[in-house]
Amino acid sequence: MNTASKLEYIWLDGSTPVQGLRSKTKIERNFTGRLEDCPQWCFDGSSTEQAPGGSSDCLLKPVFICPDPQRKNAYLVMCEVLSPDGSPHPSNGRATINDDDNDFWFGFEQEYFLWNTETNKPLGFPEGGFPRPQGPYYCSVGAANAFGRAMVEEHLDACLDAGLNVEGINAEVATGQWEFQIFAKGARQAGDQVWVARYLLERIGEKYGIAINWHCKPLGALDWNGSGMHANFSNSTLRNCGSREVYEQICEAFRPVVKEHIAVYGPDNHLRLTGKHETAAIDEFKYGISDRGASIRIPIGTVERGWKGWLEDRRPNSAADPYKVASRIIKTVKSAAVEKLVEEREEELVA
């Protein structure tokens, strides 16, 4: 039987300062459903700010596949963008990740606002003013507190049906603000799944006539929380070292490269990282146990396990590229050079 499958090729365009999602459908007959059987494809880069009109072809390299839960006989195919010679395109943040052994695990907490395109305000905001101050909306229930639940639940089901490793969802602090969490073993895989989850959310929003506002502070200087994409991360050292000293040395490695991290943690982060609303100031660096006002939080669970666990960088914002965030975090963690401390810790345990 000659079965036709719909493969939705998804990629990131060349828009700045935030890359946008693009996609197009490829029909494959007798498709196996395996990533290795997804053919390389191409697109017009002159229409996505990735190539000049006189030499417009860019290549799509499939890197992740999952079922498309909302179309018949269909798959979602996340792709890297390559230049015509096969090298990574300058817009390709995934290709910069140095995690070939998948030693790094990432959990991203993706916040966002459901946005009413008619009023240009978050869902739940009255046309002529503002709702009650934030407070009753976080993890809320009820028509006076939670807005857009039907769409959010549909998105959760779609992600689970696609096989994405969603860890949970919740209503967030501001009106119309929500969050989903994605975890994966491997930095590239985590980024792939965040982007596919974002794609599904955007596409479901078309059905409801609701846009997704990824901006980190869409309500400006008003007394409303911004949106982050907290990055929880670990490698084998963090998961197994059992040493506060090792943790502190890794945290200290982040101190001299604040600017390098902020550069890839999403645009307009100065509006969000003010030292208020559960953030550290953008121009400072601090870390602490269970401190949500720190740049990097050491979770209490890590301490209770005897300094075996993970860290949370709270600075990435909702519009950041998870590929670039992961790439920068991995580079900094590897620069900490904690091998000697780990060896000394192991010798102490043996003794």
C-alpha positions in Angstrom: 0.0 0.0 0.0 1.4 3.4 -1.1 0.8 5.4 2.1 1.5 9.1 2.1 2.9 10.7 5.2 3.1 14.4 6.0 6.5 15.5 7.4 6.4 19.0 8.8 10.0 20.3 8.6 10.5 23.0 11.3 13.5 25.3 11.5 14.6 28.6 12.9 14.9 31.6 10.7 17.4 34.5 10.6 15.3 37.1 12.4 17.0 39.2 15.1 17.1 39.6 18.0 14.7 36.6 18.3 14.6 33.9 15.7 11.2 32.8 14.5 9.8 29.4 13.7 9.2 28.4 10.1 7.8 25.2 8.7 6.6 23.5 5.5 5.2 20.1 4.7 6.9 17.4 2.7 5.0 14.4 1.5 6.8 11.1 1.7 5.4 7.8 0.6 5.9 4.6 2.5 7.8 6.5 5.1 9.3 4.4 8.0 8.9 7.1 10.7 12.7 7.0 11.4 14.9 10.1 11.5 17.5 8.5 9.3 14.9 8.1 6.6 14.0 11.9 6.6 15.6 13.3 3.4 17.6 16.5 3.5 15.5 19.4 2.1 16.0 23.0 1.2 14.2 26.4 1.4 14.4 29.9 0.1 16.7 31.6 2.6 16.1 35.0 1.0 12.6 34.9 2.5 13.8 34.1 6.0 16.7 36.5 6.4 19.2 33.7 5.9 20.5 34.2 2.3 20.6 36.8 -0.5 18.2 36.5 -3.4 21.0 35.7 -5.9 22.0 32.6 -3.9 19.0 31.8 -1.8 19.1 28.1 -1.1 19.6 26.9 2.4 19.6 23.3 3.5 17.4 21.6 6.1 19.1 18.8 8.1 16.6 16.7 10.1 17.8 16.2 13.7 14.7 15.2 15.6 11.4 13.5 14.7 8.2 12.8 16.6 4.6 12.1 15.7 2.4 15.0 14.8 -0.5 14.5 17.1 -2.9 16.8 15.3 -2.6 15.6 11.7 -3.3 12.3 10.1 -0.3 10.2 9.1 2.1 13.0 10.1 5.4 13.8 11.8 7.1 16.8 13.2 10.7 17.1 12.0 13.0 19.6 13.7 15.9 20.7 11.5 19.2 22.4 11.6 19.9 25.0 8.9 23.0 24.5 6.8 24.6 26.6 4.2 24.8 25.3 0.6 28.2 23.8 1.2 26.8 21.7 4.1 28.4 23.8 6.9 26.3 25.1 9.8 24.5 28.3 8.9 25.5 31.3 11.1 21.9 31.2 12.5 22.4 27.6 13.6 22.8 27.7 17.4 22.3 23.9 17.8 25.6 23.3 16.0 27.6 25.2 18.6 26.7 22.7 21.4 29.7 20.8 22.7 27.9 17.8 24.2 28.6 14.8 21.9 28.3 12.3 24.8 25.0 13.7 26.1 26.6 14.0 29.5 24.6 17.3 30.1 21.0 17.1 31.1 18.7 20.1 30.8 15.3 21.0 32.1 13.9 24.2 30.8 11.0 26.0 32.5 9.3 27.8 29.6 7.1 30.7 30.7 4.9 32.7 28.2 1.8 34.9 28.0 -1.4 34.0 26.2 -2.0 37.2 24.2 -5.3 38.7 23.1 -4.6 40.1 19.6 -7.7 42.3 19.6 -6.9 44.1 22.9 -3.1 43.7 22.6 -3.1 42.6 26.3 -2.7 39.3 28.1 -5.7 37.0 28.2 -7.8 38.0 31.2 -7.0 41.7 31.1 -10.1 43.9 30.8 -10.3 46.2 27.8 -10.4 49.4 29.8 -7.8 48.8 32.5 -6.1 46.2 34.6 -7.1 43.1 36.6 -6.5 42.7 40.3 -2.8 42.8 41.2 -0.8 39.6 40.8 -1.1 37.2 43.6 -4.2 35.0 43.0 -3.1 33.8 39.6 -0.2 31.5 40.3 -1.2 27.8 40.2 -4.8 29.1 40.3 -8.2 27.7 39.5 -11.5 29.3 38.6 -12.7 31.7 36.0 -11.7 34.8 38.0 -8.1 33.6 38.2 -7.1 31.2 35.4 -7.4 32.3 31.8 -6.9 30.1 28.7 -6.8 26.7 30.4 -8.6 24.9 27.5 -5.8 25.9 25.1 -3.0 25.1 27.6 -4.5 21.7 28.3 -4.8 21.0 24.6 -1.1 21.9 24.2 -0.1 19.6 27.1 -2.0 16.7 25.5 -0.4 17.4 22.1 3.1 17.4 23.6 2.5 14.1 25.4 0.9 12.5 22.3 4.0 13.6 20.3 6.2 11.9 22.9 7.9 15.0 24.2 9.2 14.7 27.7 7.0 17.4 29.4 7.5 17.4 33.1 4.5 19.6 34.0 2.5 22.8 33.5 1.2 25.5 35.7 -0.5 28.9 35.7 2.1 31.6 36.5 2.2 34.7 38.6 0.7 37.2 36.2 -2.7 37.1 34.5 -2.7 35.0 31.3 0.8 33.7 32.0 1.6 30.0 31.9 4.6 27.7 32.0 5.5 24.2 30.7 8.7 22.3 31.6 10.7 20.1 29.3 13.5 17.8 30.4 16.0 15.7 28.3 19.2 13.9 28.7 21.4 15.7 26.2 21.6 19.4 25.5 20.6 19.1 21.8 17.6 16.9 22.6 16.4 19.3 25.3 16.6 22.2 22.8 14.8 20.2 20.1 11.9 19.4 22.4 11.5 23.0 23.6 11.3 24.2 20.1 8.8 21.6 19.0 6.7 22.3 22.1 6.8 26.1 21.2 5.8 25.2 17.6 2.8 23.2 18.8 1.8 26.0 21.1 1.9 28.6 18.4 0.0 26.3 16.0 -2.7 25.6 18.6 -3.0 29.3 19.2 -4.2 29.7 15.6 -7.3 27.6 16.4 -8.1 29.8 19.4 -7.2 33.1 17.8 -4.6 33.6 20.6 -1.1 34.7 20.1 1.9 33.6 22.2 3.9 36.5 23.6 7.4 35.2 24.3 8.8 38.7 25.4 10.4 38.6 28.8 8.6 41.7 30.0 5.6 42.4 27.8 3.9 44.6 30.4 7.0 46.9 30.7 7.7 48.6 34.0 4.3 47.8 35.5 4.3 45.7 38.7 3.9 42.4 36.9 6.3 39.5 36.7 8.2 38.9 33.5 8.7 35.6 31.8 11.8 33.4 32.1 13.1 30.2 30.8 15.0 28.9 33.8 17.7 26.4 32.8 18.1 23.5 35.2 21.3 21.7 34.3 23.7 18.9 35.4 26.5 16.8 34.2 28.0 13.6 35.7 30.1 15.7 38.0 27.2 17.6 39.4 25.1 14.5 39.7 27.7 12.4 41.5 30.4 14.6 43.1 28.9 14.9 46.6 31.0 18.0 47.3 29.9 21.5 48.2 33.4 22.8 47.1 32.9 21.4 43.6 29.5 23.0 43.3 30.9 26.4 44.5 33.8 26.2 42.1 31.4 25.5 39.2 29.2 28.4 40.3 32.2 30.7 40.5 33.1 29.9 36.9 30.0 31.8 35.9 31.1 35.0 37.6 33.7 36.4 35.1 31.4 35.6 32.1 28.2 37.4 33.0 28.2 39.4 29.8 28.7 36.4 27.7 25.7 34.6 29.2 23.5 37.6 29.1 24.3 38.0 25.4 22.5 34.7 24.7 19.9 34.7 27.4 17.3 36.6 25.4 16.8 40.3 24.4 15.6 43.1 26.7 16.6 41.1 29.7 17.5 44.3 31.5 13.7 44.9 31.8 13.3 41.6 33.6 16.5 41.2 35.6 16.0 44.1 37.9 16.6 42.5 41.3 12.8 42.4 41.8 10.1 39.8 41.0 12.3 36.9 41.9 15.3 37.9 39.8 18.9 39.0 40.4 20.0 42.3 38.8 21.4 41.9 35.3 24.8 43.4 36.1 25.6 41.3 39.2 26.2 37.6 39.9 25.3 35.7 42.9 24.3 32.1 43.8 22.7 30.6 46.8 20.9 27.6 48.2 17.1 27.8 47.5 17.5 31.5 46.6 15.1 32.6 43.8 16.6 36.0 43.8 20.0 34.6 42.8 21.5 34.3 39.3 22.1 30.6 40.0 20.0 28.8 42.5 21.3 25.7 44.2 18.2 23.6 44.7 17.5 22.3 48.2 17.1 18.9 46.8 20.7 18.9 45.6 21.9 19.7 49.1 19.6 17.1 50.8 21.1 14.5 48.4 24.6 15.3 49.7 25.5 17.7 47.0 24.5 15.4 44.2 22.0 16.9 41.8 21.7 20.0 39.6 21.9 23.8 39.3 19.3 26.3 38.1 20.4 29.4 36.1 17.4 31.7 36.5 18.6 34.4 34.1 17.6 33.0 30.6 14.4 34.7 29.5 11.3 33.3 27.8 12.5 34.4 24.3 15.9 32.8 24.6 17.1 30.1 22.3 17.5 26.9 24.4 20.3 25.8 22.0 22.4 28.9 22.7 21.6 28.9 26.4 22.8 25.3 26.7 25.8 25.8 24.6 27.0 28.7 26.8 26.3 26.9 30.1 28.2 23.8 28.9 31.2 26.0 27.9 31.3 27.7 31.3 30.8 24.5 33.3 33.7 22.8 31.4 35.9 25.8 32.1 35.6 25.2 35.8 38.1 22.4 35.6 37.0 20.6 38.7 38.6 17.3 37.9 41.3 17.6 40.7 38.7 18.5 43.3 36.6 15.5 42.2 39.6 13.2 42.4 40.4 14.5 45.9 36.8 13.9 47.0 36.9 10.3 45.7 40.2 9.7 47.5 38.6 10.9 50.7 35.7 8.6 50.4 38.0 5.6 49.7 40.1 6.5 52.7 
